[in-house]
Amino acid sequence: MTEPPVPRCLMVWLPDWPEAEQRLFDPFIATLEDLAPGVQQIRPGLMAVRTRGPVRYYGGEQATARVFIDGLAAHGAPGVRVGVADGVFAAQQAVYATSPDAPILVVPEGGSAQFLAPLPVSVLADDELSWLLPQLGVRCLGDFAALGQRSVRDRFGERGVYLHSLASGRDETPVVPRVPPSQLASQIDFEPPLARTDQIAFSIRQMADGFINRLLEHHLVCTELGVVIVTERDEVTERVWLHPEAFDARAVVDRVRWQVEAAAGVTITAPVSLVRLEPVGVDAAYRHEPGLLGTASDERVHDTLSLVQSMLGHEGVVTATIGGGRWLAERTVLTPWGDKPAVPQPVDRPWPGQLPAPLPSVVFPVPRRVNVLAASGGPVLVDERGTLSGSPQVLVDDYGRRRIEGWAGPWPIDERTWDPTRHRRACRFQAVDDAQGAWLLFLDEGGSWWAEGRYD
């Protein structure tokens, strides 16, 4: 029996987009929706579109991609790229394979499996499989796709079967267009305007109840809440709040109150005349039914940190996320609490020269200058062939001299060879000193030694 074809998907990517700003990205979503209905936002800077209608209208996938690029560029979108393939996953990998000189990549229909085959298993973005499969000799998606589905299910369960289908080019995940939040938004006008926070909180309780109940009528819950506050002087403060599970009416009122308190005297200096609630992110209600033990612990943590943030400012409380890249400092991404993590360099792309696990427990935001000396007392250097001038014997830093008892390397890094201004070469080393301190070091092309991190 012949399997049904996988739906074609067109992926639009703005590679240089600052992903932290969702509201700045919204006009580009609206622009793309004017060109073709059925747009789904994957994340800020990345959108998926069903090809069936637009391709018929614009006369082919290549022509549709060009229309999207030109239309977004006319509205100020920088460096738009487009990838087309069978399924959302393959289209996303296709758009990542584009370049400024070739911003459009169309994978032929039925050719997604062949296109995906040479990609590393790390693009599946599954930490366990990305580590385990290479240990078993399965390093690329083609190797993984060649495994039998029954064997994959027995070893990795249903999650493994799903990832196996992605690797095989059989991604049937549908493109789910966003629902414009204005349909479910709520707004209240105060006449006369209210100056006290407790008055505002009391006045919006009924609106918050109706806001949540309307979502439930559509079998939805709000996971990202947009709050817009306007004063009688037309001062405006906007913010998107996140929740570990889903907002209820009390949580909505709390967010409005905290936003008013944080903005009072800084962003807004007059009584509030309008409050608007928008469901920026929604999810199916059945996915958020409380379990046997409930979710009170997560909610208390979220509420406490959000309250602290309201007192310290938007960037006063941050969370850390590991991004992509070759250098440890650039992989650390700090995101204000309540915002979606915006990773400028995705983890799921190949990063030749990236340090494998285990990673240092201490990463220096700015590498520390050190010296590594040979037995002769001279600095240890590496020539173009990777040969050391001498065995590392002594590590010298601001805290003194240490004898090196063990070391490994060099591991060369040669990145951005196509860009003379950003081209960088270096050699990494690991070393253990006589106090049993373990270090991650690198030697730059100028002959200077640096400490990138420490293993504790």
Secondary structure, DSSP 8 states (H G I E B T S, - for coil): -------EEEEEE-TT--TT-HHHHHHHHHHHHHHSS-EEEEETTEEEEESHHHHHHHTSHHHHHHHHHHHHHHTT--S-EEEEEESHHHHHHHHHT--SS--EEE--TT-HHHHHTTSBGGGG--HHHHHHHHHTT--BHHHHHHS-HHHHHHHHHHHHHHHHHHHTT-----------GGGT-EEEEEEEEE--HHHHHHHTHHHHHHHHHHHHHTTEEEEEEEEEEEETT--EEEEEEE-SS---HHHHHHHHHHHHHHHBTTTB-S-EEEEEEEEEEEEEGGGG---TT-SHHHHHHHHHHHHHHHHH-TTSSEEEEE--SSSHHHHEEEEETTS----SS-TTS--TT---SS--SEEEEEEEEEEEE-TTSSB--B-TTS-BSS---EEEETTEEEEEEEEEEEEEEEE-TT-TTT-EEEEEEEEEETT--EEEEEEETTS-EEEEEEE-
